[in-house]
Amino acid sequence: MKNPREHAQLFGVIQRQIRPQFRLRVNDIVRISGKLCRVIRATESTAVIMMNQPPPEFTTLFDKHVRFQPAPARFRISPNSELEILNRNPREPKKRKYERRMA
């Protein structure tokens, strides 16, 4: 490899990372224990999942019905976990718009 161009092509092949196809990604909707959850952050080592909690309902001493919406529960799992991903669609190639140039 005396030619620098050959070296650049080889380096590009080595540097390209192979991305696992079934890894969790941001904004994926998954089902955990029968509840829908959203992936809010994903890195190579962990994925942060957000799960809505059911609101507690009760009646006060004055017969007033009250409901509080608690903050969503957040927990971390492996991004390679085997979960049912509900919104994953195969990506379609983007259509490029070419401008017509007038000479």
C-alpha positions as CSV (number, residue, x, y, z in Angstrom):
1,M,0.0,0.0,0.0
2,K,2.3,2.7,-1.2
3,N,-0.5,4.8,-2.6
4,P,-2.2,7.0,0.0
5,R,-5.5,6.6,-1.7
6,E,-5.4,2.8,-1.0
7,H,-4.6,3.5,2.6
8,A,-7.6,5.8,3.0
9,Q,-9.9,3.3,1.5
10,L,-8.6,0.5,3.8
11,F,-8.9,2.8,6.8
12,G,-12.6,3.6,5.9
13,V,-13.4,-0.1,5.8
14,I,-11.8,-0.7,9.2
15,Q,-13.3,2.4,10.8
16,R,-16.9,1.6,9.7
17,Q,-18.7,0.0,12.6
18,I,-21.1,-2.9,12.1
19,R,-24.3,-1.9,13.8
20,P,-26.4,-4.7,15.2
21,Q,-29.8,-4.8,13.5
22,F,-31.8,-5.7,16.6
23,R,-30.4,-3.1,19.1
24,L,-32.9,-0.8,20.8
25,R,-32.9,2.8,19.5
26,V,-34.3,6.1,20.7
27,N,-38.1,6.5,20.4
28,D,-38.7,2.7,20.0
29,I,-41.9,1.6,21.7
30,V,-41.5,-1.7,23.5
31,R,-43.8,-3.9,25.6
32,I,-42.6,-4.8,29.1
33,S,-44.9,-6.8,31.5
34,G,-47.8,-6.0,29.3
35,K,-47.2,-2.2,29.5
36,L,-46.1,0.1,26.7
37,C,-42.7,1.8,27.3
38,R,-40.6,4.2,25.3
39,V,-36.8,4.2,24.9
40,I,-35.6,7.7,25.7
41,R,-31.8,7.2,25.5
42,A,-29.7,4.5,24.1
43,T,-25.9,4.0,24.1
44,E,-23.7,1.0,23.5
45,S,-24.0,-0.2,27.1
46,T,-27.4,0.8,28.3
47,A,-30.9,1.9,27.2
48,V,-33.1,4.1,29.4
49,I,-36.7,3.2,29.3
50,M,-39.7,5.4,30.4
51,M,-42.9,3.7,31.6
52,N,-46.0,5.6,32.6
53,Q,-47.5,4.7,36.0
54,P,-51.2,4.4,36.6
55,P,-52.6,7.4,38.5
56,P,-53.8,6.7,42.1
57,E,-57.4,7.6,42.6
58,F,-59.1,8.2,46.0
59,T,-61.9,10.1,47.6
60,T,-61.2,12.8,50.2
61,L,-63.0,13.3,53.5
62,F,-65.2,15.8,51.8
63,D,-66.3,13.3,49.1
64,K,-64.2,14.9,46.4
65,H,-62.7,12.5,43.8
66,V,-59.0,13.1,43.4
67,R,-56.5,11.6,40.9
68,F,-52.7,12.4,40.7
69,Q,-50.6,11.6,37.7
70,P,-47.2,10.4,39.0
71,A,-44.0,11.0,37.1
72,P,-43.1,8.2,34.7
73,A,-40.8,5.5,36.0
74,R,-37.3,5.4,34.4
75,F,-35.1,2.4,34.4
76,R,-32.1,1.0,32.6
77,I,-31.7,-2.2,30.6
78,S,-29.3,-3.6,28.1
79,P,-29.8,-2.3,24.5
80,N,-29.5,-5.9,23.3
81,S,-32.4,-7.1,25.4
82,E,-34.9,-9.3,23.7
83,L,-38.0,-7.2,23.8
84,E,-41.0,-6.9,21.5
85,I,-40.4,-3.7,19.5
86,L,-43.8,-2.4,18.3
87,N,-42.9,0.5,16.0
88,R,-39.8,-0.7,14.1
89,N,-40.3,-0.3,10.4
90,P,-37.7,-1.1,7.8
91,R,-36.2,2.2,6.6
92,E,-37.1,3.1,3.0
93,P,-34.5,4.8,0.9
94,K,-35.0,8.6,0.9
95,K,-35.9,10.2,-2.3
96,R,-33.6,12.9,-3.4
97,K,-34.9,16.0,-5.0
98,Y,-32.7,17.2,-7.9
99,E,-32.9,20.8,-8.9
100,R,-33.3,21.5,-12.5
101,R,-30.6,23.9,-13.6
102,M,-31.2,26.3,-16.4
103,A,-28.2,27.0,-18.6
